């Protein structure tokens, strides 16, 4: 009986080989027998139909996207990226559904993650899926109908006390006291204040231009643009602040070498100020102190949003609501004390 001839080409090394053109590419399939070659072709087509895994797309997005964002943002995204990769590690991205994504967010909510953390998680998964949709790997983004669960933990920062505000107001001339004073009366973020130059201060028009910020990469300072258009703004130079600001050139708050403060230098200076002044205030609390001043002056939320550089009116509304509630609580305490003596 004649020996059955192989169906595919047999190479000099004895391997059977079939070459197919798939999506314009020559793809070789090799095995020790025709059957092995055919199994490999079937497996290849099944994998092609299934598409890339979510993890592979996430890694590709990581490599392309992370070099384009600020180190601080990359640090925030990293935990969300790893969490998504672990959760969806066995899923092809074509099979990822809104229910899968919502389940992850619901699990995080059940584990009492903060609202900001859950929001970042959805953002990162959305960016990964969006990159896949733009590349034509998936037809629609499964994140589109997904929303952050309601009722998530949100802990507003404590407002500065009257005593702490008094320390800042009266201590501007003390060592390192001008920076806290500046933040209190401008509402600037820490990085924005550290990037201010004397050229940004227009004493005639009584405005300060905010168009950059200091960020840190492994302790080293670098200048970055505002994250949103709302971050670029002109704020009011209050007479009280203008009266104490020195005139000069270059940075308003330089480091020892005259350039932007390194992160360790800033933190050391701020801690020393806290110790010497007898305060525990953070720069962000002082920013909320400025928001309190806007609230008490009756500045509408929309105008406060512009002065604070918020990109979403909800942020301003939440701060105003927190201030309103705090004031109500303080009023209740004072009223009870008076009633007990009445």
C-alpha positions in Angstrom: 0.0 0.0 0.0 1.4 3.4 -1.0 2.4 5.7 1.8 0.1 8.7 2.1 1.7 11.8 0.8 1.8 14.8 3.2 -0.7 17.5 2.5 1.6 20.4 3.3 5.2 21.2 2.3 7.8 19.3 4.3 10.8 21.4 5.1 14.4 20.1 5.0 14.3 20.0 8.8 11.3 17.6 8.6 8.7 20.1 9.8 5.4 20.4 7.9 4.6 23.9 6.9 1.7 25.8 5.5 1.8 29.5 4.7 -1.4 31.5 4.6 -2.0 35.2 3.8 -4.2 36.6 6.7 -5.1 40.3 6.8 -2.4 41.0 4.2 0.3 39.2 6.1 2.1 35.9 5.4 1.6 33.7 8.4 3.6 30.4 8.6 2.2 27.4 10.5 4.6 24.6 11.3 4.3 21.2 13.0 5.6 17.7 13.0 2.6 16.5 11.0 -0.2 17.8 8.8 -2.6 17.4 11.8 -0.5 19.6 14.0 -0.3 22.2 11.3 -4.1 22.2 11.0 -4.6 22.4 14.7 -2.3 25.5 14.8 -4.3 27.1 12.0 -7.6 26.5 13.8 -6.2 27.8 17.1 -4.8 30.9 15.3 -8.2 31.7 13.7 -10.0 31.2 17.0 -7.5 33.6 18.7 -7.9 36.1 15.8 -11.7 35.9 16.2 -11.5 36.3 20.0 -9.2 39.3 19.7 -6.5 40.5 22.1 -6.8 40.1 25.8 -7.8 43.1 28.0 -4.4 42.9 29.7 -2.5 43.2 26.4 -4.5 46.3 25.4 -4.0 47.8 28.9 -0.2 47.2 28.7 -0.1 48.8 25.2 -2.1 51.8 26.5 0.2 52.1 29.5 3.3 52.3 27.3 1.8 54.9 25.0 -0.2 57.0 27.4 1.9 57.2 30.6 4.8 59.1 29.0 2.4 61.8 27.9 1.0 62.6 31.4 2.4 64.2 34.5 4.2 61.9 37.0 1.7 62.7 39.7 -1.2 61.7 37.4 0.6 58.5 36.4 1.1 57.6 40.0 -2.7 58.1 40.6 -3.5 55.9 37.5 -1.1 53.1 38.3 -3.2 51.5 41.1 -6.3 51.6 39.0 -4.5 50.1 36.0 -3.1 47.2 38.1 -6.6 46.6 39.6 -8.2 46.5 36.2 -5.6 44.1 34.8 -6.1 41.7 37.7 -9.9 41.8 37.5 -10.1 41.3 33.7 -6.9 39.2 33.2 -8.8 36.3 31.6 -11.1 38.4 29.3 -10.5 39.3 25.7 -11.3 42.9 25.4 -14.1 42.1 22.9 -15.9 40.2 25.7 -15.6 42.9 28.3 -19.2 44.2 29.1 -20.6 47.2 31.0 -21.8 44.6 33.6 -18.2 43.5 34.1 -17.0 47.1 34.7 -19.9 47.9 36.9 -19.2 44.8 39.0 -15.7 46.1 39.7 -17.0 49.5 40.8 -19.7 47.9 42.9 -17.0 45.7 44.6 -14.9 48.8 45.3 -17.9 50.5 46.8 -18.6 47.5 49.0 -15.0 47.7 50.2 -15.6 51.3 51.1 -13.2 52.9 48.6 -13.4 56.6 48.4 -15.5 58.2 45.6 -12.4 59.8 44.1 -10.6 56.3 43.9 -13.7 54.7 42.3 -14.0 57.6 39.8 -10.3 57.2 38.8 -10.9 53.5 38.3 -13.7 54.1 35.9 -11.6 56.8 34.1 -8.6 54.5 33.6 -10.8 51.6 32.3 -12.5 54.0 30.0 -9.3 55.3 28.6 -8.0 51.8 27.9 -11.3 50.8 26.1 -11.4 54.1 24.2 -7.9 53.4 22.8 -9.1 50.0 21.7 -12.2 51.5 20.1 -10.2 54.1 18.2 -7.8 51.4 17.0 -10.8 49.4 15.7 -10.2 46.5 18.0 -13.7 46.9 19.5 -16.8 48.5 17.9 -18.1 50.3 21.0 -16.7 51.4 24.4 -18.3 49.2 27.1 -17.7 52.0 29.6 -20.1 54.4 28.0 -23.2 53.4 30.0 -21.4 52.8 33.2 -21.7 55.3 36.1 -19.9 55.7 39.4 -22.1 54.2 42.2 -24.0 56.6 44.4 -23.4 57.0 48.1 -19.7 56.5 48.0 -17.6 57.8 50.9 -16.6 61.4 50.6 -14.7 63.1 53.3 -14.4 66.9 52.8 -11.2 68.4 54.1 -11.6 70.2 57.4 -12.0 74.0 57.1 -9.3 76.0 59.0 -10.4 77.2 62.4 -10.7 80.9 63.2 -7.6 80.6 65.5 -5.5 79.1 62.7 -6.7 81.7 60.2 -5.6 84.4 62.7 -2.1 82.8 62.8 -1.8 83.0 59.1 -3.2 86.5 58.8 -0.9 88.0 61.5 2.1 85.9 60.6 2.9 86.9 57.0 6.1 88.7 58.0 7.4 85.7 60.0 9.9 83.3 58.5 8.1 81.3 55.7 4.9 83.0 56.6 4.3 84.8 53.3 3.5 81.6 51.3 0.6 80.5 53.5 -0.7 84.1 53.5 -0.5 84.2 49.7 -2.4 81.0 49.3 -5.1 82.1 51.8 -5.8 85.3 49.9 -5.5 83.9 46.4 -6.9 80.4 46.7 -4.0 79.1 44.6 -3.0 75.5 44.6 0.4 74.8 46.1 2.0 74.1 42.7 0.4 77.3 41.3 1.8 79.4 44.1 5.3 78.0 43.7 5.3 78.8 40.0 4.3 82.5 40.4 6.8 85.0 39.1 6.8 88.7 39.7 5.8 89.2 36.0 2.5 87.3 36.8 1.5 90.0 39.2 0.0 93.1 37.6 -0.3 95.7 40.4 -1.9 98.3 38.1 -4.8 96.0 37.0 -4.8 94.3 40.4 -4.7 90.8 39.0 -2.5 87.7 39.2 -2.2 85.5 36.2 -2.2 81.7 36.8 -1.0 79.8 33.8 1.4 77.2 35.1 2.2 75.0 38.0 5.1 73.2 39.7 5.0 69.4 39.7 7.4 66.9 41.0 9.1 63.8 39.4 11.2 61.9 41.9 11.5 65.1 44.0 12.7 67.1 41.1 10.5 70.2 40.2 9.2 70.8 36.7 6.7 73.2 35.2 3.4 71.9 33.8 0.4 73.4 32.2 -3.0 73.4 34.0 -4.9 70.2 33.6 -8.0 72.0 32.2 -8.7 75.3 30.6 -10.3 76.4 33.9 -6.9 76.2 35.5 -5.6 79.1 33.4 -7.2 82.2 34.9 -6.8 85.7 36.2 -7.5 86.1 39.9 -8.0 89.3 41.9 -4.9 90.8 43.6 -6.5 91.9 46.9 -5.3 95.2 48.4 -4.4 93.4 51.6 -2.1 91.0 49.8 -0.6 93.7 47.4 0.4 95.7 50.4 2.8 93.0 51.7 4.1 91.4 48.5 7.7 92.2 47.7 8.7 93.6 44.4 11.4 92.0 42.3 12.2 89.7 39.4 12.0 86.0 39.0 10.0 83.7 41.2 8.0 85.0 44.1 8.8 81.9 46.2 12.2 80.6 44.9 14.2 77.7 46.3 17.7 78.1 47.9 19.3 78.2 44.4 16.9 80.7 43.0 14.9 78.2 40.9 11.8 76.3 41.8 11.8 74.6 45.2 12.5 70.9 45.2 9.8 68.8 46.9 11.8 68.0 50.0 12.7 71.7 50.4 9.1 72.8 50.2 8.0 70.1 52.7 10.8 71.1 55.1 9.9 74.8 54.9 6.2 74.1 55.4 6.8 71.9 58.3 9.1 74.5 59.9 6.4 77.1 59.4 3.8 74.9 61.1 6.1 74.3 64.1 7.1 77.9 64.5 3.5 79.3 64.0 1.8 76.6 66.0 -0.5 75.5 63.2 -1.3 72.2 61.5 -2.8 73.8 58.3 -2.1 72.3 54.9 -1.9 74.4 51.7 -5.2 72.8 50.5 -7.0 73.8 53.8 -5.9 77.4 53.1 -7.4 77.1 49.7 -10.6 76.2 51.4 -10.1 79.2 53.6 -10.2 81.4 50.5 -13.3 79.6 49.4 -14.8 80.4 52.8 -14.0 84.0 52.3 -15.8 83.9 48.9 -18.8 82.3 50.5 -19.0 84.9 53.3 -18.6 87.7 50.8 -21.7 86.3 49.0 -19.7 85.6 45.8 -21.9 83.4 43.6 -20.8 79.8 43.0 -20.2 80.4 39.3 -17.8 83.3 40.0 -16.1 81.3 42.8 -15.6 78.5 40.4 -13.7 80.8 38.1 -11.5 82.2 40.9 -10.7 78.8 42.3 -10.0 77.3 38.9 -12.5 74.5 39.1 -13.4 72.7 35.9 -16.7 71.5 37.3 -19.3 73.6 39.1 -20.0 70.5 41.3 -16.7 70.9 43.0 -17.5 74.5 44.0 -21.0 73.5 45.0 -19.7 70.8 47.3 -17.2 73.2 49.0 -19.9 75.8 49.5 -22.3 73.1 50.9 -19.6 71.9 53.3 -19.0 75.5 54.4 -22.7 76.1 54.8 -23.1 73.0 57.0 -20.1 73.8 59.1 -21.4 77.3 59.7 -24.8 75.9 60.7 -23.1 73.4 63.1 -21.1 76.2 64.7 -24.2 78.4 65.0 -26.0 75.5 66.7 -23.2 75.1 69.3 -23.2 78.9 70.0 -27.0 79.0 70.3 -27.0 76.0 72.7 -24.3 77.7 74.9 -26.4 80.9 75.0 -29.6 79.1 75.7 -28.1 77.2 78.6 -27.2 80.5 80.2 -30.4 82.3 79.3 
